[in-house]
Amino acid sequence: MKKDLGLVQAVYPMPVLMVAAYDENGKVNAMNVAWGQICDDDKIILFIGEGKKTWLNIKASKAFTVSLADRDHMKEADFLGIATGNKMEDKFERTGLHAKKSDKVNAPIIDEFPVVMECELLEFLNSDYVSGVVGKIVNVKAEEAVLDENGKVDPSRLNALIFDQFRNGYYVSGEKVGQAWNAGVPLMRK
Ligand SMILES: Cc1cc2nc3c(=O)[nH]c(=O)nc-3n(C[C@H](O)[C@H](O)[C@H](O)COP(=O)(O)O)c2cc1C
């Protein structure tokens, strides 16, 4: 029997994305974004509140990177979602994380996170209901340690954080239970 829960954000899992961009002076800032998703083969959409430091930086620099946060850097990832560069001058420095400029886009890559998407700003989506940032994914880099023998990212080596918006938990999962576009094939044959 199902119970009514009222309004809850009932999508699980949610990602834990580290979105980084430079300000006008080349200073690094980054934030934690759960409301983000691949929205085409080469595009990503992030729902970032207008006026947040990262939003302002993307507007100024026209580029950003999106990293997958992992278990080893949960403290830093969470901090990037609590503090704002609008009020904390040394927000990024406080994390102890390291960043260098992408060779593909005008945005910083945070060394410590294992997978990063290098993105160019395509557009801002602003309506009464959403504040979205759409980016073109120009390239993806991944640490060799998280790649399988075919050079693909192996989730079981990634330890990527998963956000649970029901109870505000961080989880980690790398258990493979099936193959997409395959697990449902027996029902095609009925
Ligand atoms: C787990 C988690 C997920 C978050 N997801 C989002 C999000 O999807 N969009 C958003 O605008 N803010 C999100 N936030 C809040 C921002 O990360 C927060 O406002 C941050 O201070 C913005 O930093 P900035 O102003 O330096 O860019 C999230 C925070 C946490 C802890």
The ligand as a Gaussian input file, in Angstrom:
#p B3LYP/6-31G(d) Opt

LIG

0 1
 C       24.066000      18.221000      -2.332000
 C       23.878000      19.624000      -2.859000
 C       23.296000      19.806000      -4.103000
 C       23.076000      21.095000      -4.600000
 N       22.498000      21.239000      -5.834000
 C       22.295000      22.488000      -6.322000
 C       21.718000      22.658000      -7.620000
 O       21.433000      21.701000      -8.334000
 N       21.525000      23.935000      -8.054000
 C       21.847000      25.033000      -7.289000
 O       21.651000      26.167000      -7.753000
 N       22.403000      24.893000      -6.067000
 C       22.654000      23.658000      -5.572000
 N       23.229000      23.492000      -4.355000
 C       23.581000      24.695000      -3.578000
 C       24.842000      25.382000      -4.116000
 O       25.908000      24.463000      -4.261000
 C       25.193000      26.526000      -3.146000
 O       24.206000      27.542000      -3.261000
 C       26.579000      27.112000      -3.327000
 O       26.829000      27.951000      -2.229000
 C       26.752000      27.937000      -4.594000
 O       28.094000      28.330000      -4.644000
 P       28.596000      29.624000      -5.442000
 O       27.704000      30.784000      -5.071000
 O       30.020000      29.802000      -4.957000
 O       28.538000      29.299000      -6.898000
 C       23.473000      22.217000      -3.842000
 C       24.082000      22.032000      -2.589000
 C       24.282000      20.745000      -2.101000
 C       24.930000      20.549000      -0.755000

